[in-house]
């Protein structure tokens, strides 16, 4: 994997379950993971990026996009990922856009691809 372009991401699935403001996210996660975080903590841990960050190849680059007013996946989740990537000296570019949880303009995807591919 050369790089990852991540839009409004979360690195801790149990924390997302607890903090999301969207009424459909928790039921979907319960179905996908087989219960709530307290019932199947090992599943939530195994699906959480931050718990698996040690498996990332050192040359992998990450482009992280965050929406400042996102209540579905709050911006703090993206900032936490960026902080952890920086601690591990992995290539990371972080951008914030106005608005809430939304489909960003295609130009952000292009910028992300250009960054992770070194263009």
PDB file as gemmi writes it, atoms N, CA and C in Angstrom:
CRYST1    1.000    1.000    1.000  90.00  90.00  90.00 P 1                      
ATOM      1  N   UNK A   1       0.856  -1.177   0.000  1.00  0.00           N  
ATOM      2  CA  UNK A   1       0.000   0.000   0.000  1.00  0.00           C  
ATOM      3  C   UNK A   1       0.895   1.231   0.000  1.00  0.00           C  
ATOM      4  N   UNK A   2       0.755   2.043  -1.024  1.00  0.00           N  
ATOM      5  CA  UNK A   2       1.549   3.273  -1.119  1.00  0.00           C  
ATOM      6  C   UNK A   2       0.994   4.349  -0.200  1.00  0.00           C  
ATOM      7  N   UNK A   3      -0.312   4.395  -0.077  1.00  0.00           N  
ATOM      8  CA  UNK A   3      -0.903   5.431   0.747  1.00  0.00           C  
ATOM      9  C   UNK A   3      -2.382   5.242   0.942  1.00  0.00           C  
ATOM     10  N   UNK A   4      -2.927   6.078   1.807  1.00  0.00           N  
ATOM     11  CA  UNK A   4      -4.339   6.033   2.166  1.00  0.00           C  
ATOM     12  C   UNK A   4      -4.908   7.434   2.071  1.00  0.00           C  
ATOM     13  N   UNK A   5      -6.036   7.563   1.387  1.00  0.00           N  
ATOM     14  CA  UNK A   5      -6.794   8.811   1.360  1.00  0.00           C  
ATOM     15  C   UNK A   5      -8.019   8.550   2.218  1.00  0.00           C  
ATOM     16  N   UNK A   6      -8.112   9.248   3.336  1.00  0.00           N  
ATOM     17  CA  UNK A   6      -9.158   8.986   4.312  1.00  0.00           C  
ATOM     18  C   UNK A   6      -9.985  10.251   4.550  1.00  0.00           C  
ATOM     19  N   UNK A   7     -11.280  10.105   4.377  1.00  0.00           N  
ATOM     20  CA  UNK A   7     -12.206  11.218   4.527  1.00  0.00           C  
ATOM     21  C   UNK A   7     -13.044  10.996   5.784  1.00  0.00           C  
ATOM     22  N   UNK A   8     -12.947  11.907   6.735  1.00  0.00           N  
ATOM     23  CA  UNK A   8     -13.742  11.886   7.966  1.00  0.00           C  
ATOM     24  C   UNK A   8     -13.665  10.522   8.648  1.00  0.00           C  
ATOM     25  N   UNK A   9     -12.459  10.105   8.972  1.00  0.00           N  
ATOM     26  CA  UNK A   9     -12.208   8.777   9.511  1.00  0.00           C  
ATOM     27  C   UNK A   9     -12.190   8.750  11.037  1.00  0.00           C  
ATOM     28  N   UNK A  10     -12.236   7.531  11.561  1.00  0.00           N  
ATOM     29  CA  UNK A  10     -12.127   7.304  13.002  1.00  0.00           C  
ATOM     30  C   UNK A  10     -11.153   6.156  13.216  1.00  0.00           C  
ATOM     31  N   UNK A  11     -10.257   6.306  14.152  1.00  0.00           N  
ATOM     32  CA  UNK A  11      -9.270   5.275  14.430  1.00  0.00           C  
ATOM     33  C   UNK A  11      -9.641   4.360  15.577  1.00  0.00           C  
ATOM     34  N   UNK A  12     -10.677   4.725  16.326  1.00  0.00           N  
ATOM     35  CA  UNK A  12     -11.115   3.938  17.486  1.00  0.00           C  
ATOM     36  C   UNK A  12     -12.608   3.693  17.344  1.00  0.00           C  
ATOM     37  N   UNK A  13     -12.967   2.475  16.972  1.00  0.00           N  
ATOM     38  CA  UNK A  13     -14.377   2.168  16.698  1.00  0.00           C  
ATOM     39  C   UNK A  13     -15.256   2.209  17.952  1.00  0.00           C  
ATOM     40  N   UNK A  14     -14.724   1.817  19.099  1.00  0.00           N  
ATOM     41  CA  UNK A  14     -15.509   1.879  20.334  1.00  0.00           C  
ATOM     42  C   UNK A  14     -15.812   3.332  20.696  1.00  0.00           C  
ATOM     43  N   UNK A  15     -14.830   4.206  20.540  1.00  0.00           N  
ATOM     44  CA  UNK A  15     -15.050   5.628  20.827  1.00  0.00           C  
ATOM     45  C   UNK A  15     -16.053   6.227  19.844  1.00  0.00           C  
ATOM     46  N   UNK A  16     -15.962   5.835  18.580  1.00  0.00           N  
ATOM     47  CA  UNK A  16     -16.934   6.320  17.596  1.00  0.00           C  
ATOM     48  C   UNK A  16     -18.337   5.877  17.985  1.00  0.00           C  
ATOM     49  N   UNK A  17     -18.488   4.632  18.395  1.00  0.00           N  
ATOM     50  CA  UNK A  17     -19.791   4.115  18.816  1.00  0.00           C  
ATOM     51  C   UNK A  17     -20.388   5.005  19.909  1.00  0.00           C  
ATOM     52  N   UNK A  18     -19.552   5.424  20.844  1.00  0.00           N  
ATOM     53  CA  UNK A  18     -20.021   6.207  21.985  1.00  0.00           C  
ATOM     54  C   UNK A  18     -20.270   7.675  21.659  1.00  0.00           C  
ATOM     55  N   UNK A  19     -19.555   8.228  20.679  1.00  0.00           N  
ATOM     56  CA  UNK A  19     -19.618   9.670  20.452  1.00  0.00           C  
ATOM     57  C   UNK A  19     -20.396  10.124  19.222  1.00  0.00           C  
ATOM     58  N   UNK A  20     -20.724   9.224  18.314  1.00  0.00           N  
ATOM     59  CA  UNK A  20     -21.405   9.656  17.110  1.00  0.00           C  
ATOM     60  C   UNK A  20     -22.789  10.214  17.441  1.00  0.00           C  
ATOM     61  N   UNK A  21     -23.197  11.223  16.702  1.00  0.00           N  
ATOM     62  CA  UNK A  21     -24.495  11.847  16.924  1.00  0.00           C  
ATOM     63  C   UNK A  21     -25.546  11.347  15.928  1.00  0.00           C  
ATOM     64  N   UNK A  22     -25.177  10.434  15.056  1.00  0.00           N  
ATOM     65  CA  UNK A  22     -26.117   9.949  14.045  1.00  0.00           C  
ATOM     66  C   UNK A  22     -26.820   8.693  14.560  1.00  0.00           C  
ATOM     67  N   UNK A  23     -28.126   8.688  14.525  1.00  0.00           N  
ATOM     68  CA  UNK A  23     -28.908   7.603  15.113  1.00  0.00           C  
ATOM     69  C   UNK A  23     -28.756   6.267  14.402  1.00  0.00           C  
ATOM     70  N   UNK A  24     -28.279   6.250  13.182  1.00  0.00           N  
ATOM     71  CA  UNK A  24     -28.147   4.998  12.437  1.00  0.00           C  
ATOM     72  C   UNK A  24     -26.787   4.333  12.585  1.00  0.00           C  
ATOM     73  N   UNK A  25     -25.794   5.054  13.099  1.00  0.00           N  
ATOM     74  CA  UNK A  25     -24.439   4.512  13.172  1.00  0.00           C  
ATOM     75  C   UNK A  25     -24.331   3.398  14.206  1.00  0.00           C  
ATOM     76  N   UNK A  26     -24.838   3.624  15.395  1.00  0.00           N  
ATOM     77  CA  UNK A  26     -24.717   2.606  16.432  1.00  0.00           C  
ATOM     78  C   UNK A  26     -25.398   1.284  16.042  1.00  0.00           C  
ATOM     79  N   UNK A  27     -26.641   1.290  15.563  1.00  0.00           N  
ATOM     80  CA  UNK A  27     -27.240   0.014  15.151  1.00  0.00           C  
ATOM     81  C   UNK A  27     -26.450  -0.686  14.038  1.00  0.00           C  
ATOM     82  N   UNK A  28     -25.921   0.088  13.101  1.00  0.00           N  
ATOM     83  CA  UNK A  28     -25.125  -0.508  12.025  1.00  0.00           C  
ATOM     84  C   UNK A  28     -23.850  -1.142  12.579  1.00  0.00           C  
ATOM     85  N   UNK A  29     -23.205  -0.466  13.520  1.00  0.00           N  
ATOM     86  CA  UNK A  29     -21.989  -1.013  14.120  1.00  0.00           C  
ATOM     87  C   UNK A  29     -22.300  -2.266  14.942  1.00  0.00           C  
ATOM     88  N   UNK A  30     -23.425  -2.271  15.631  1.00  0.00           N  
ATOM     89  CA  UNK A  30     -23.810  -3.442  16.409  1.00  0.00           C  
ATOM     90  C   UNK A  30     -23.990  -4.661  15.500  1.00  0.00           C  
ATOM     91  N   UNK A  31     -24.594  -4.442  14.356  1.00  0.00           N  
ATOM     92  CA  UNK A  31     -24.767  -5.541  13.394  1.00  0.00           C  
ATOM     93  C   UNK A  31     -23.414  -5.965  12.825  1.00  0.00           C  
ATOM     94  N   UNK A  32     -22.617  -5.005  12.400  1.00  0.00           N  
ATOM     95  CA  UNK A  32     -21.332  -5.307  11.768  1.00  0.00           C  
ATOM     96  C   UNK A  32     -20.352  -5.991  12.726  1.00  0.00           C  
ATOM     97  N   UNK A  33     -20.348  -5.561  13.993  1.00  0.00           N  
ATOM     98  CA  UNK A  33     -19.361  -6.062  14.944  1.00  0.00           C  
ATOM     99  C   UNK A  33     -19.912  -7.131  15.881  1.00  0.00           C  
ATOM    100  N   UNK A  34     -21.213  -7.391  15.808  1.00  0.00           N  
ATOM    101  CA  UNK A  34     -21.808  -8.440  16.637  1.00  0.00           C  
ATOM    102  C   UNK A  34     -22.157  -8.022  18.048  1.00  0.00           C  
ATOM    103  N   UNK A  35     -22.356  -6.732  18.274  1.00  0.00           N  
ATOM    104  CA  UNK A  35     -22.738  -6.248  19.597  1.00  0.00           C  
ATOM    105  C   UNK A  35     -22.184  -4.864  19.863  1.00  0.00           C  
ATOM    106  N   UNK A  36     -22.366  -4.410  21.093  1.00  0.00           N  
ATOM    107  CA  UNK A  36     -21.838  -3.114  21.506  1.00  0.00           C  
ATOM    108  C   UNK A  36     -20.398  -3.309  22.009  1.00  0.00           C  
ATOM    109  N   UNK A  37     -19.642  -2.225  22.130  1.00  0.00           N  
ATOM    110  CA  UNK A  37     -18.236  -2.372  22.543  1.00  0.00           C  
ATOM    111  C   UNK A  37     -18.033  -3.150  23.839  1.00  0.00           C  
ATOM    112  N   UNK A  38     -18.926  -3.010  24.790  1.00  0.00           N  
ATOM    113  CA  UNK A  38     -18.774  -3.721  26.063  1.00  0.00           C  
ATOM    114  C   UNK A  38     -19.005  -5.225  25.906  1.00  0.00           C  
ATOM    115  N   UNK A  39     -19.772  -5.630  24.904  1.00  0.00           N  
ATOM    116  CA  UNK A  39     -20.046  -7.054  24.680  1.00  0.00           C  
ATOM    117  C   UNK A  39     -18.932  -7.745  23.900  1.00  0.00           C  
ATOM    118  N   UNK A  40     -18.379  -7.039  22.925  1.00  0.00           N  
ATOM    119  CA  UNK A  40     -17.351  -7.635  22.060  1.00  0.00           C  
ATOM    120  C   UNK A  40     -16.165  -6.668  21.910  1.00  0.00           C  
ATOM    121  N   UNK A  41     -15.520  -6.331  23.017  1.00  0.00           N  
ATOM    122  CA  UNK A  41     -14.442  -5.339  22.942  1.00  0.00           C  
ATOM    123  C   UNK A  41     -13.306  -5.751  22.022  1.00  0.00           C  
ATOM    124  N   UNK A  42     -13.024  -7.048  21.953  1.00  0.00           N  
ATOM    125  CA  UNK A  42     -11.925  -7.510  21.102  1.00  0.00           C  
ATOM    126  C   UNK A  42     -12.223  -7.267  19.624  1.00  0.00           C  
ATOM    127  N   UNK A  43     -13.483  -7.331  19.225  1.00  0.00           N  
ATOM    128  CA  UNK A  43     -13.850  -7.074  17.831  1.00  0.00           C  
ATOM    129  C   UNK A  43     -13.644  -5.592  17.518  1.00  0.00           C  
ATOM    130  N   UNK A  44     -14.103  -4.720  18.391  1.00  0.00           N  
ATOM    131  CA  UNK A  44     -13.925  -3.288  18.180  1.00  0.00           C  
ATOM    132  C   UNK A  44     -12.441  -2.930  18.146  1.00  0.00           C  
ATOM    133  N   UNK A  45     -11.650  -3.537  19.029  1.00  0.00           N  
ATOM    134  CA  UNK A  45     -10.204  -3.282  19.026  1.00  0.00           C  
ATOM    135  C   UNK A  45      -9.570  -3.760  17.722  1.00  0.00           C  
ATOM    136  N   UNK A  46      -9.970  -4.937  17.263  1.00  0.00           N  
ATOM    137  CA  UNK A  46      -9.344  -5.493  16.061  1.00  0.00           C  
ATOM    138  C   UNK A  46      -9.712  -4.713  14.802  1.00  0.00           C  
ATOM    139  N   UNK A  47     -10.826  -4.010  14.818  1.00  0.00           N  
ATOM    140  CA  UNK A  47     -11.274  -3.233  13.660  1.00  0.00           C  
ATOM    141  C   UNK A  47     -10.849  -1.767  13.734  1.00  0.00           C  
ATOM    142  N   UNK A  48     -10.175  -1.396  14.799  1.00  0.00           N  
ATOM    143  CA  UNK A  48      -9.770  -0.009  15.005  1.00  0.00           C  
ATOM    144  C   UNK A  48      -8.367   0.239  14.472  1.00  0.00           C  
ATOM    145  N   UNK A  49      -8.232   1.217  13.607  1.00  0.00           N  
ATOM    146  CA  UNK A  49      -6.949   1.529  12.987  1.00  0.00           C  
ATOM    147  C   UNK A  49      -5.862   1.799  14.018  1.00  0.00           C  
ATOM    148  N   UNK A  50      -6.170   2.570  15.045  1.00  0.00           N  
ATOM    149  CA  UNK A  50      -5.138   2.940  16.014  1.00  0.00           C  
ATOM    150  C   UNK A  50      -4.563   1.722  16.742  1.00  0.00           C  
ATOM    151  N   UNK A  51      -5.336   0.680  16.875  1.00  0.00           N  
ATOM    152  CA  UNK A  51      -4.832  -0.548  17.502  1.00  0.00           C  
ATOM    153  C   UNK A  51      -3.980  -1.369  16.548  1.00  0.00           C  
ATOM    154  N   UNK A  52      -4.033  -1.056  15.279  1.00  0.00           N  
ATOM    155  CA  UNK A  52      -3.301  -1.801  14.262  1.00  0.00           C  
ATOM    156  C   UNK A  52      -2.247  -0.966  13.550  1.00  0.00           C  
ATOM    157  N   UNK A  53      -2.021   0.238  14.027  1.00  0.00           N  
ATOM    158  CA  UNK A  53      -1.112   1.161  13.355  1.00  0.00           C  
ATOM    159  C   UNK A  53       0.314   0.604  13.268  1.00  0.00           C  
ATOM    160  N   UNK A  54       0.679  -0.268  14.174  1.00  0.00           N  
ATOM    161  CA  UNK A  54       2.008  -0.859  14.159  1.00  0.00           C  
ATOM    162  C   UNK A  54       2.270  -1.733  12.941  1.00  0.00           C  
ATOM    163  N   UNK A  55       1.232  -2.125  12.236  1.00  0.00           N  
ATOM    164  CA  UNK A  55       1.387  -2.967  11.046  1.00  0.00           C  
ATOM    165  C   UNK A  55       1.582  -2.154   9.772  1.00  0.00           C  
ATOM    166  N   UNK A  56       1.541  -0.835   9.893  1.00  0.00           N  
ATOM    167  CA  UNK A  56       1.686   0.034   8.721  1.00  0.00           C  
ATOM    168  C   UNK A  56       3.148   0.081   8.288  1.00  0.00           C  
ATOM    169  N   UNK A  57       3.362  -0.117   6.996  1.00  0.00           N  
ATOM    170  CA  UNK A  57       4.718  -0.036   6.450  1.00  0.00           C  
ATOM    171  C   UNK A  57       5.250   1.393   6.601  1.00  0.00           C  
ATOM    172  N   UNK A  58       6.524   1.563   6.929  1.00  0.00           N  
ATOM    173  CA  UNK A  58       7.094   2.886   7.183  1.00  0.00           C  
ATOM    174  C   UNK A  58       6.971   3.883   6.030  1.00  0.00           C  
ATOM    175  N   UNK A  59       6.897   3.413   4.805  1.00  0.00           N  
ATOM    176  CA  UNK A  59       6.835   4.320   3.654  1.00  0.00           C  
ATOM    177  C   UNK A  59       5.404   4.739   3.298  1.00  0.00           C  
ATOM    178  N   UNK A  60       4.417   4.215   4.003  1.00  0.00           N  
ATOM    179  CA  UNK A  60       3.021   4.531   3.696  1.00  0.00           C  
ATOM    180  C   UNK A  60       2.708   5.979   4.037  1.00  0.00           C  
ATOM    181  N   UNK A  61       2.011   6.653   3.119  1.00  0.00           N  
ATOM    182  CA  UNK A  61       1.596   8.044   3.350  1.00  0.00           C  
ATOM    183  C   UNK A  61       0.086   8.098   3.563  1.00  0.00           C  
ATOM    184  N   UNK A  62      -0.334   9.091   4.348  1.00  0.00           N  
ATOM    185  CA  UNK A  62      -1.744   9.248   4.678  1.00  0.00           C  
ATOM    186  C   UNK A  62      -2.199  10.682   4.411  1.00  0.00           C  
ATOM    187  N   UNK A  63      -3.303  10.802   3.716  1.00  0.00           N  
ATOM    188  CA  UNK A  63      -3.971  12.094   3.508  1.00  0.00           C  
ATOM    189  C   UNK A  63      -5.274  12.001   4.280  1.00  0.00           C  
ATOM    190  N   UNK A  64      -5.444  12.863   5.268  1.00  0.00           N  
ATOM    191  CA  UNK A  64      -6.613  12.839   6.133  1.00  0.00           C  
ATOM    192  C   UNK A  64      -7.400  14.133   5.941  1.00  0.00           C  
ATOM    193  N   UNK A  65      -8.674  13.997   5.607  1.00  0.00           N  
ATOM    194  CA  UNK A  65      -9.556  15.145   5.435  1.00  0.00           C  
ATOM    195  C   UNK A  65     -10.600  15.134   6.538  1.00  0.00           C  
ATOM    196  N   UNK A  66     -10.847  16.294   7.105  1.00  0.00           N  
ATOM    197  CA  UNK A  66     -11.761  16.435   8.230  1.00  0.00           C  
ATOM    198  C   UNK A  66     -12.741  17.575   7.973  1.00  0.00           C  
ATOM    199  N   UNK A  67     -13.980  17.379   8.386  1.00  0.00           N  
ATOM    200  CA  UNK A  67     -14.982  18.447   8.312  1.00  0.00           C  
ATOM    201  C   UNK A  67     -15.133  19.059   9.705  1.00  0.00           C  
ATOM    202  N   UNK A  68     -14.934  20.354   9.803  1.00  0.00           N  
ATOM    203  CA  UNK A  68     -14.886  21.039  11.103  1.00  0.00           C  
ATOM    204  C   UNK A  68     -16.126  20.860  11.977  1.00  0.00           C  
ATOM    205  N   UNK A  69     -17.298  20.741  11.383  1.00  0.00           N  
ATOM    206  CA  UNK A  69     -18.536  20.668  12.166  1.00  0.00           C  
ATOM    207  C   UNK A  69     -19.182  19.289  12.122  1.00  0.00           C  
ATOM    208  N   UNK A  70     -18.411  18.270  11.800  1.00  0.00           N  
ATOM    209  CA  UNK A  70     -18.937  16.910  11.685  1.00  0.00           C  
ATOM    210  C   UNK A  70     -19.345  16.388  13.055  1.00  0.00           C  
ATOM    211  N   UNK A  71     -20.595  15.987  13.196  1.00  0.00           N  
ATOM    212  CA  UNK A  71     -21.072  15.394  14.445  1.00  0.00           C  
ATOM    213  C   UNK A  71     -21.218  13.881  14.313  1.00  0.00           C  
ATOM    214  N   UNK A  72     -21.140  13.370  13.092  1.00  0.00           N  
ATOM    215  CA  UNK A  72     -21.242  11.926  12.883  1.00  0.00           C  
ATOM    216  C   UNK A  72     -19.909  11.265  13.214  1.00  0.00           C  
ATOM    217  N   UNK A  73     -18.852  11.793  12.644  1.00  0.00           N  
ATOM    218  CA  UNK A  73     -17.484  11.375  12.976  1.00  0.00           C  
ATOM    219  C   UNK A  73     -16.736  12.664  13.329  1.00  0.00           C  
ATOM    220  N   UNK A  74     -16.781  13.053  14.604  1.00  0.00           N  
ATOM    221  CA  UNK A  74     -16.204  14.340  15.019  1.00  0.00           C  
ATOM    222  C   UNK A  74     -14.739  14.517  14.608  1.00  0.00           C  
ATOM    223  N   UNK A  75     -14.347  15.767  14.326  1.00  0.00           N  
ATOM    224  CA  UNK A  75     -12.988  16.069  13.864  1.00  0.00           C  
ATOM    225  C   UNK A  75     -11.881  15.602  14.799  1.00  0.00           C  
ATOM    226  N   UNK A  76     -12.164  15.490  16.073  1.00  0.00           N  
ATOM    227  CA  UNK A  76     -11.137  15.017  17.009  1.00  0.00           C  
ATOM    228  C   UNK A  76     -10.648  13.619  16.643  1.00  0.00           C  
ATOM    229  N   UNK A  77     -11.512  12.826  16.021  1.00  0.00           N  
ATOM    230  CA  UNK A  77     -11.103  11.482  15.614  1.00  0.00           C  
ATOM    231  C   UNK A  77     -10.006  11.544  14.550  1.00  0.00           C  
ATOM    232  N   UNK A  78     -10.155  12.444  13.597  1.00  0.00           N  
ATOM    233  CA  UNK A  78      -9.127  12.574  12.561  1.00  0.00           C  
ATOM    234  C   UNK A  78      -7.836  13.141  13.150  1.00  0.00           C  
ATOM    235  N   UNK A  79      -7.960  14.105  14.045  1.00  0.00           N  
ATOM    236  CA  UNK A  79      -6.773  14.700  14.667  1.00  0.00           C  
ATOM    237  C   UNK A  79      -6.007  13.674  15.491  1.00  0.00           C  
ATOM    238  N   UNK A  80      -6.718  12.761  16.116  1.00  0.00           N  
ATOM    239  CA  UNK A  80      -6.066  11.700  16.879  1.00  0.00           C  
ATOM    240  C   UNK A  80      -5.254  10.787  15.951  1.00  0.00           C  
ATOM    241  N   UNK A  81      -5.817  10.458  14.804  1.00  0.00           N  
ATOM    242  CA  UNK A  81      -5.092   9.641  13.827  1.00  0.00           C  
ATOM    243  C   UNK A  81      -3.832  10.368  13.364  1.00  0.00           C  
ATOM    244  N   UNK A  82      -3.979  11.642  13.024  1.00  0.00           N  
ATOM    245  CA  UNK A  82      -2.838  12.436  12.549  1.00  0.00           C  
ATOM    246  C   UNK A  82      -1.745  12.481  13.610  1.00  0.00           C  
ATOM    247  N   UNK A  83      -2.118  12.703  14.859  1.00  0.00           N  
ATOM    248  CA  UNK A  83      -1.128  12.749  15.943  1.00  0.00           C  
ATOM    249  C   UNK A  83      -0.361  11.428  16.046  1.00  0.00           C  
ATOM    250  N   UNK A  84      -1.069  10.317  15.959  1.00  0.00           N  
ATOM    251  CA  UNK A  84      -0.415   9.014  16.056  1.00  0.00           C  
ATOM    252  C   UNK A  84       0.496   8.743  14.860  1.00  0.00           C  
ATOM    253  N   UNK A  85       0.061   9.141  13.671  1.00  0.00           N  
ATOM    254  CA  UNK A  85       0.897   8.962  12.484  1.00  0.00           C  
ATOM    255  C   UNK A  85       2.175   9.783  12.600  1.00  0.00           C  
ATOM    256  N   UNK A  86       2.041  11.006  13.089  1.00  0.00           N  
ATOM    257  CA  UNK A  86       3.223  11.864  13.265  1.00  0.00           C  
ATOM    258  C   UNK A  86       4.172  11.291  14.306  1.00  0.00           C  
ATOM    259  N   UNK A  87       3.648  10.742  15.392  1.00  0.00           N  
ATOM    260  CA  UNK A  87       4.489  10.134  16.428  1.00  0.00           C  
ATOM    261  C   UNK A  87       5.337   9.013  15.850  1.00  0.00           C  
ATOM    262  N   UNK A  88       4.806   8.351  14.849  1.00  0.00           N  
ATOM    263  CA  UNK A  88       5.500   7.221  14.229  1.00  0.00           C  
ATOM    264  C   UNK A  88       6.288   7.641  12.991  1.00  0.00           C  
ATOM    265  N   UNK A  89       6.374   8.946  12.777  1.00  0.00           N  
ATOM    266  CA  UNK A  89       7.125   9.515  11.654  1.00  0.00           C  
ATOM    267  C   UNK A  89       6.641   8.997  10.301  1.00  0.00           C  
ATOM    268  N   UNK A  90       5.338   8.771  10.192  1.00  0.00           N  
ATOM    269  CA  UNK A  90       4.744   8.371   8.922  1.00  0.00           C  
ATOM    270  C   UNK A  90       4.328   9.622   8.165  1.00  0.00           C  
ATOM    271  N   UNK A  91       4.379   9.563   6.856  1.00  0.00           N  
ATOM    272  CA  UNK A  91       3.993  10.710   6.045  1.00  0.00           C  
ATOM    273  C   UNK A  91       2.509  10.988   6.162  1.00  0.00           C  
ATOM    274  N   UNK A  92       2.170  12.214   6.547  1.00  0.00           N  
ATOM    275  CA  UNK A  92       0.766  12.556   6.715  1.00  0.00           C  
ATOM    276  C   UNK A  92       0.519  14.003   6.301  1.00  0.00           C  
ATOM    277  N   UNK A  93      -0.590  14.199   5.624  1.00  0.00           N  
ATOM    278  CA  UNK A  93      -1.056  15.540   5.289  1.00  0.00           C  
ATOM    279  C   UNK A  93      -2.491  15.631   5.784  1.00  0.00           C  
ATOM    280  N   UNK A  94      -2.777  16.678   6.546  1.00  0.00           N  
ATOM    281  CA  UNK A  94      -4.093  16.868   7.147  1.00  0.00           C  
ATOM    282  C   UNK A  94      -4.728  18.132   6.591  1.00  0.00           C  
ATOM    283  N   UNK A  95      -5.976  18.010   6.173  1.00  0.00           N  
ATOM    284  CA  UNK A  95      -6.723  19.181   5.705  1.00  0.00           C  
ATOM    285  C   UNK A  95      -8.091  19.202   6.361  1.00  0.00           C  
ATOM    286  N   UNK A  96      -8.545  20.414   6.660  1.00  0.00           N  
ATOM    287  CA  UNK A  96      -9.883  20.611   7.208  1.00  0.00           C  
ATOM    288  C   UNK A  96     -10.711  21.419   6.224  1.00  0.00           C  
ATOM    289  N   UNK A  97     -11.983  21.059   6.151  1.00  0.00           N  
ATOM    290  CA  UNK A  97     -12.919  21.827   5.337  1.00  0.00           C  
ATOM    291  C   UNK A  97     -14.069  22.271   6.225  1.00  0.00           C  
ATOM    292  N   UNK A  98     -14.766  23.293   5.797  1.00  0.00           N  
ATOM    293  CA  UNK A  98     -15.945  23.728   6.529  1.00  0.00           C  
ATOM    294  C   UNK A  98     -17.070  22.738   6.322  1.00  0.00           C  
ATOM    295  N   UNK A  99     -18.075  22.854   7.128  1.00  0.00           N  
ATOM    296  CA  UNK A  99     -19.251  22.018   6.945  1.00  0.00           C  
ATOM    297  C   UNK A  99     -19.280  20.822   7.867  1.00  0.00           C  
ATOM    298  N   UNK A 100     -20.249  19.960   7.568  1.00  0.00           N  
ATOM    299  CA  UNK A 100     -20.493  18.779   8.388  1.00  0.00           C  
ATOM    300  C   UNK A 100     -20.093  17.529   7.620  1.00  0.00           C  
ATOM    301  N   UNK A 101     -20.584  16.393   8.036  1.00  0.00           N  
ATOM    302  CA  UNK A 101     -20.301  15.117   7.375  1.00  0.00           C  
ATOM    303  C   UNK A 101     -20.893  15.173   5.977  1.00  0.00           C  
ATOM    304  N   UNK A 102     -20.026  15.189   4.968  1.00  0.00           N  
ATOM    305  CA  UNK A 102     -20.494  15.451   3.610  1.00  0.00           C  
ATOM    306  C   UNK A 102     -19.543  14.848   2.598  1.00  0.00           C  
ATOM    307  N   UNK A 103     -19.978  14.781   1.379  1.00  0.00           N  
ATOM    308  CA  UNK A 103     -19.116  14.359   0.288  1.00  0.00           C  
ATOM    309  C   UNK A 103     -18.299  15.574  -0.132  1.00  0.00           C  
ATOM    310  N   UNK A 104     -16.974  15.517   0.042  1.00  0.00           N  
ATOM    311  CA  UNK A 104     -16.155  16.673  -0.331  1.00  0.00           C  
ATOM    312  C   UNK A 104     -15.990  16.781  -1.845  1.00  0.00           C  
ATOM    313  N   UNK A 105     -15.545  17.919  -2.282  1.00  0.00           N  
ATOM    314  CA  UNK A 105     -15.294  18.149  -3.706  1.00  0.00           C  
ATOM    315  C   UNK A 105     -14.237  17.177  -4.208  1.00  0.00           C  
ATOM    316  N   UNK A 106     -14.331  16.825  -5.469  1.00  0.00           N  
ATOM    317  CA  UNK A 106     -13.384  15.891  -6.093  1.00  0.00           C  
ATOM    318  C   UNK A 106     -11.945  16.370  -5.978  1.00  0.00           C  
ATOM    319  N   UNK A 107     -11.754  17.676  -5.898  1.00  0.00           N  
ATOM    320  CA  UNK A 107     -10.393  18.210  -5.808  1.00  0.00           C  
ATOM    321  C   UNK A 107      -9.657  17.715  -4.556  1.00  0.00           C  
ATOM    322  N   UNK A 108     -10.392  17.421  -3.482  1.00  0.00           N  
ATOM    323  CA  UNK A 108      -9.744  16.903  -2.274  1.00  0.00           C  
ATOM    324  C   UNK A 108      -9.250  15.472  -2.485  1.00  0.00           C  
ATOM    325  N   UNK A 109     -10.017  14.680  -3.214  1.00  0.00           N  
ATOM    326  CA  UNK A 109      -9.573  13.322  -3.530  1.00  0.00           C  
ATOM    327  C   UNK A 109      -8.329  13.375  -4.419  1.00  0.00           C  
ATOM    328  N   UNK A 110      -8.334  14.274  -5.375  1.00  0.00           N  
ATOM    329  CA  UNK A 110      -7.173  14.435  -6.252  1.00  0.00           C  
ATOM    330  C   UNK A 110      -5.948  14.877  -5.458  1.00  0.00           C  
ATOM    331  N   UNK A 111      -6.137  15.822  -4.545  1.00  0.00           N  
ATOM    332  CA  UNK A 111      -5.025  16.285  -3.705  1.00  0.00           C  
ATOM    333  C   UNK A 111      -4.491  15.142  -2.855  1.00  0.00           C  
ATOM    334  N   UNK A 112      -5.395  14.334  -2.320  1.00  0.00           N  
ATOM    335  CA  UNK A 112      -4.978  13.192  -1.516  1.00  0.00           C  
ATOM    336  C   UNK A 112      -4.195  12.181  -2.319  1.00  0.00           C  
ATOM    337  N   UNK A 113      -4.679  11.854  -3.507  1.00  0.00           N  
ATOM    338  CA  UNK A 113      -3.962  10.918  -4.375  1.00  0.00           C  
ATOM    339  C   UNK A 113      -2.602  11.453  -4.765  1.00  0.00           C  
ATOM    340  N   UNK A 114      -2.552  12.727  -5.100  1.00  0.00           N  
ATOM    341  CA  UNK A 114      -1.261  13.341  -5.465  1.00  0.00           C  
ATOM    342  C   UNK A 114      -0.280  13.254  -4.290  1.00  0.00           C  
ATOM    343  N   UNK A 115      -0.759  13.504  -3.089  1.00  0.00           N  
ATOM    344  CA  UNK A 115       0.125  13.451  -1.926  1.00  0.00           C  
ATOM    345  C   UNK A 115       0.641  12.036  -1.696  1.00  0.00           C  
ATOM    346  N   UNK A 116      -0.255  11.064  -1.634  1.00  0.00           N  
ATOM    347  CA  UNK A 116       0.188   9.712  -1.294  1.00  0.00           C  
ATOM    348  C   UNK A 116       1.035   9.088  -2.404  1.00  0.00           C  
ATOM    349  N   UNK A 117       0.852   9.545  -3.651  1.00  0.00           N  
ATOM    350  CA  UNK A 117       1.645   9.024  -4.758  1.00  0.00           C  
ATOM    351  C   UNK A 117       2.900   9.854  -5.016  1.00  0.00           C  
ATOM    352  N   UNK A 118       3.085  10.922  -4.228  1.00  0.00           N  
ATOM    353  CA  UNK A 118       4.280  11.746  -4.346  1.00  0.00           C  
ATOM    354  C   UNK A 118       4.343  12.604  -5.571  1.00  0.00           C  
ATOM    355  N   UNK A 119       3.190  13.067  -6.033  1.00  0.00           N  
ATOM    356  CA  UNK A 119       3.145  13.900  -7.255  1.00  0.00           C  
ATOM    357  C   UNK A 119       3.015  15.356  -6.893  1.00  0.00           C  
TER     358      UNK A 119                                                      
END                                                                             
